[in-house]
Amino acid sequence: MDREVSKSGSPLKAILFTAEESETKSKLDTKLNEYIDINLPKVVRGDMTWEDYKGGLGQFQDSNDEVCEIMQGHFE
């Protein structure tokens, strides 16, 4: 079986999340994608400023930090 190889030539490590980790990441991904899908077009149309858009992304910081901790735990 062939293994995936990164650009550096080293094998990519498969990340196997627990069910809880997968659920946490999936929830954040869904909420973040919904925010982007709804609000980015508003920025393009001029109905929302870029600063307001970026400010709205702040609501995801705690969840994003949690996902980063999950990911980091798999690389240590």
Secondary structure, DSSP 4 states (H G I P E B T S, - for coil): -PPPB-TTSSBPPPP---HHHHHHHHHHHHHHHHHHHHHHHHHHHTSS-HHHHHHHHGGGHHHHHHHHHHHHHHH-
